[in-house]
Amino acid sequence: MKRVLIVLFAALSIMSCTKNKPETAAESPAGKAWQEIAPDEIDINAVKMIDKDWMVVSAGKEGDMNLMTISWGSLGELWNRPVMTVYVSTNRYTHEFMEKNDCFTVTHFPESMRQKLAYLGRVSGRDEDKVAGAGLTVEFTELGNPIYAEADLAIECRKIYAQQFDRDRLPEDVRQWYENSNLDIHYFYVGEIVHVWKK
Ligand SMILES: Cc1cc2nc3c(=O)[nH]c(=O)nc-3n(C[C@H](O)[C@H](O)[C@H](O)COP(=O)(O)O)c2cc1C
């Protein structure tokens, strides 16, 4: 009897410790679980990861979220905090979610997901359910922010600063570029990195 109670207690402890934690909830198709790492343990070159591989920025909560592909972003340090900054035009549906939520996540995917990332960067969440369209498995962190089982790195950020770039201070060629592209000037969102998970 005593032995049964010990086994039961151990099982309940494991279940209560792991409930809702990405470490166990987030099995990738390859069967790997999330592992939390420190921001300075991100071992992919930041320029390659953002500009070349592309990433996905997501904001919102379960039932009210959006996501899009990004290739502009910065990873580093500000005001003695580890930060990730993303640049989101007001034309994007995601912009609304960046504005109304305190947090956002940035996820990196294996190369095999590139076509899905191209889709997430072509289609708007105003028109389609992009999570379903890309066949992603969304999971929510303990803070309630979306990450994806198919990702191999997830960076969870708390917004600490957001502002639209000042048109008058843009380099001339960039100002021209905005005028020619009919795109609204980007907002930058500086996020303090509060969690990083990798597979
Ligand atoms: C490779 C790639 C990189 C992109 N990078 C950015 C970016 O850094 N910032 C941005 O505002 N839009 C970027 N976009 C455009 C958005 O991802 C795209 O407009 C998307 O459809 C917006 O979706 P939404 O309306 O659901 O927010 C990128 C698109 C692609 C394909």
The ligand as a Gaussian input file, in Angstrom:
#p B3LYP/6-31G(d) Opt

LIG

0 1
 C       10.633000      36.613000     -46.334000
 C        9.659000      37.665000     -45.840000
 C       10.065000      38.573000     -44.877000
 C        9.190000      39.572000     -44.410000
 N        9.615000      40.431000     -43.431000
 C        8.763000      41.370000     -42.961000
 C        9.188000      42.240000     -41.905000
 O       10.282000      42.123000     -41.341000
 N        8.313000      43.199000     -41.506000
 C        7.075000      43.358000     -42.078000
 O        6.315000      44.258000     -41.689000
 N        6.641000      42.520000     -43.056000
 C        7.453000      41.519000     -43.492000
 N        7.037000      40.642000     -44.469000
 C        5.667000      40.774000     -45.005000
 C        4.611000      40.083000     -44.140000
 O        5.048000      38.831000     -43.659000
 C        3.344000      39.867000     -45.000000
 O        2.870000      41.109000     -45.457000
 C        2.266000      39.090000     -44.301000
 O        1.372000      38.599000     -45.266000
 C        1.509000      39.916000     -43.274000
 O        0.533000      39.084000     -42.717000
 P       -0.637000      39.647000     -41.789000
 O       -1.450000      40.647000     -42.593000
 O       -1.412000      38.420000     -41.426000
 O        0.021000      40.297000     -40.609000
 C        7.882000      39.643000     -44.936000
 C        7.475000      38.725000     -45.922000
 C        8.343000      37.737000     -46.361000
 C        7.899000      36.732000     -47.378000

